[in-house]
Amino acid sequence: QVQLVESGGGLVQAGGSLRLSCAASARTFGSWTMGWFRQAPGKEREFVGAISRSGGSTLYSDSVKGRFTISRDNAKNTVYLQMNSLKPEDTAVYYCATSRTVVPGTLVREYDYWGQGTQVTVSS
């Protein structure tokens, strides 16, 4: 059983920054594509970004492109989401997830294991 634990969420003013972390329990971390999703109240879970196994390829949604950056440290079994220039519409619970796909995907169904989520609230 894979466990993913997100951390780093909180309350921040618009224009501010946060860095989320997602630590994985399994030593096979380096064999997974990792994704970040978010879900706001009353809305469906949406893709934020993803990173390939080696970290050499990343993919972002249009809504966060240029503001968010995904990175990973396979030696620490951890993936990060650096969020800059935050906007109130970025407010959501953020989740990390694992995928067996080689090419990072954007669909929820492409991801297998999920963390419990961390709340990000951006005030205006």
Backbone hydrogen bonds in HBPLUS format (Angstrom, degrees):
<---DONOR---> <-ACCEPTOR-->    atom                        ^
c    i                          cat <-CA-CA->   ^        H-A-AA   ^      H-
h    n   atom  resd res      DA  || num        DHA   H-A  angle D-A-AA Bond
n    s   type  num  typ     dist DA aas  dist angle  dist       angle   num
A0025-SER N   A0003-GLN O   2.91 MM  22  5.23 140.7  2.07 150.9 159.2     1
A0005-VAL N   A0023-ALA O   2.95 MM  18  5.25 156.4  2.00 143.6 151.4     2
A0023-ALA N   A0005-VAL O   2.97 MM  18  5.25 161.2  2.00 141.6 139.8     3
A0007-SER N   A0021-SER O   2.88 MM  14  5.27 142.4  2.03 147.1 150.5     4
A0021-SER N   A0007-SER O   2.90 MM  14  5.27 161.7  1.93 145.0 149.1     5
A0010-GLY N   A0119-GLN O   2.95 MM 109  6.15 112.9  2.42 138.9 156.9     6
A0121-THR N   A0010-GLY O   2.91 MM 111  6.12 169.5  1.92 157.8 157.1     7
A0012-VAL N   A0121-THR O   2.90 MM 109  6.33 156.9  1.95 163.7 171.3     8
A0123-SER N   A0012-VAL O   2.88 MM 111  6.27 154.8  1.94 149.5 157.3     9
A0016-GLY N   A0013-GLN O   2.96 MM   3  5.56 152.7  2.03 142.9 145.7    10
A0014-ALA N   A0123-SER O   2.75 MM 109  5.68 134.8  1.95 169.1 167.2    11
A0015-GLY N   A0086-LEU O   2.71 MM  71  4.88 161.9  1.74 140.8 147.3    12
A0086-LEU N   A0016-GLY O   3.09 MM  70  5.51 175.1  2.09 153.6 154.0    13
A0018-LEU N   A0083-MET O   2.93 MM  65  5.25 150.8  2.02 143.6 153.0    14
A0083-MET N   A0018-LEU O   2.78 MM  65  5.25 170.3  1.79 179.1 177.1    15
A0020-LEU N   A0081-LEU O   2.87 MM  61  4.97 165.4  1.89 143.2 141.7    16
A0081-LEU N   A0020-LEU O   2.91 MM  61  4.97 152.6  1.98 137.8 140.2    17
A0022-CYS N   A0079-VAL O   2.83 MM  57  5.23 132.8  2.05 155.5 165.6    18
A0079-VAL N   A0022-CYS O   2.99 MM  57  5.23 154.9  2.05 141.6 148.5    19
A0024-ALA N   A0077-ASN O   2.85 MM  53  5.43 166.6  1.87 166.6 170.4    20
A0031-SER N   A0028-THR O   2.87 MM   3  5.54 165.8  1.89 126.1 130.9    21
A0032-TRP N   A0029-PHE O   3.12 MM   3  5.69 169.0  2.14 123.5 124.7    22
A0033-THR N   A0099-SER O   3.01 MM  66  5.03 153.2  2.08 151.3 152.5    23
A0099-SER N   A0033-THR O   2.83 MM  66  5.03 139.1  1.99 156.6 155.7    24
A0034-MET N   A0051-ILE O   3.03 MM  17  5.44 160.0  2.07 158.4 162.1    25
A0051-ILE N   A0034-MET O   2.81 MM  17  5.44 154.2  1.88 157.5 166.1    26
A0035-GLY N   A0097-ALA O   2.90 MM  62  5.19 166.0  1.92 148.3 152.1    27
A0097-ALA N   A0035-GLY O   2.91 MM  62  5.19 140.4  2.07 145.4 148.5    28
A0036-TRP N   A0049-GLY O   2.73 MM  13  5.29 161.1  1.76 163.4 161.5    29
A0048-VAL N   A0036-TRP O   2.85 MM  12  5.38 151.7  1.93 154.5 147.9    30
A0049-GLY N   A0036-TRP O   3.21 MM  13  5.29 158.7  2.26 136.8 139.5    31
A0037-PHE N   A0095-TYR O   2.82 MM  58  5.14 161.0  1.85 150.9 157.0    32
A0095-TYR N   A0037-PHE O   2.78 MM  58  5.14 164.8  1.80 141.1 146.4    33
A0038-ARG N   A0046-GLU O   2.89 MM   8  5.44 152.3  1.97 149.7 158.9    34
A0046-GLU N   A0038-ARG O   2.76 MM   8  5.44 168.9  1.77 162.2 163.7    35
A0039-GLN N   A0093-VAL O   2.86 MM  54  5.29 145.7  1.98 142.2 153.5    36
A0093-VAL N   A0039-GLN O   3.01 MM  54  5.29 172.0  2.01 134.6 134.7    37
A0043-LYS N   A0040-ALA O   2.98 MM   3  5.39 156.5  2.04 140.9 138.7    38
A0061-SER N   A0048-VAL O   2.94 MM  13  5.32 154.5  2.00 146.8 141.5    39
A0050-ALA N   A0059-LEU O   2.85 MM   9  5.24 145.2  1.97 146.6 152.7    40
A0059-LEU N   A0050-ALA O   2.98 MM   9  5.24 147.3  2.08 147.2 148.9    41
A0052-SER N   A0057-SER O   2.84 MM   5  5.25 159.8  1.88 156.4 159.8    42
A0055-GLY N   A0052-SER O   3.06 MM   3  5.00 133.2  2.29  96.3 110.0    43
A0064-VAL N   A0061-SER O   3.20 MM   3  5.70 153.4  2.28 111.5 118.3    44
A0065-LYS N   A0061-SER O   3.05 MM   4  6.02 132.1  2.29 151.0 164.8    45
A0067-ARG N   A0064-VAL O   2.90 MM   3  5.43 160.9  1.93 139.5 143.3    46
A0068-PHE N   A0064-VAL O   3.03 MM   4  5.61 154.9  2.10 160.2 160.2    47
A0084-ASN N   A0067-ARG O   3.04 MM  17  5.18 154.8  2.11 133.4 140.8    48
A0069-THR N   A0082-GLN O   2.83 MM  13  5.04 150.2  1.92 142.7 152.0    49
A0082-GLN N   A0069-THR O   2.80 MM  13  5.04 165.2  1.82 160.1 156.5    50
A0071-SER N   A0080-TYR O   3.23 MM   9  5.22 155.5  2.30 127.5 132.5    51
A0080-TYR N   A0071-SER O   2.75 MM   9  5.22 171.3  1.76 152.5 153.6    52
A0073-ASP N   A0078-THR O   2.82 MM   5  5.42 165.5  1.84 166.0 168.6    53
A0076-LYS N   A0073-ASP O   3.00 MM   3  5.43 142.3  2.14 109.0 119.5    54
A0078-THR N   A0073-ASP O   3.26 MM   5  5.42 172.0  2.27 139.5 141.4    55
A0090-ASP N   A0087-LYS O   2.86 MM   3  5.40 163.6  1.89 120.0 125.2    56
A0091-THR N   A0088-PRO O   3.07 MM   3  5.67 165.1  2.10 118.0 121.7    57
A0092-ALA N   A0120-VAL O   2.97 MM  28  5.53 146.5  2.09 147.0 157.6    58
A0120-VAL N   A0092-ALA O   2.88 MM  28  5.53 162.6  1.91 159.2 165.0    59
A0094-TYR N   A0118-THR O   2.85 MM  24  5.29 173.3  1.85 147.1 146.0    60
A0118-THR N   A0094-TYR O   2.93 MM  24  5.29 143.7  2.06 136.2 147.4    61
A0115-GLY N   A0096-CYS O   3.07 MM  19  5.68 152.1  2.15 159.8 159.1    62
A0098-THR N   A0113-TYR O   2.96 MM  15  5.34 147.4  2.06 141.6 151.3    63
A0112-ASP N   A0098-THR O   2.73 MM  14  5.65 150.9  1.81 153.7 163.3    64
A0110-GLU N   A0107-LEU O   3.09 MM   3  5.50 157.9  2.14 111.3 118.2    65
A0111-TYR N   A0108-VAL O   3.08 MM   3  5.69 167.3  2.09 122.0 125.1    66
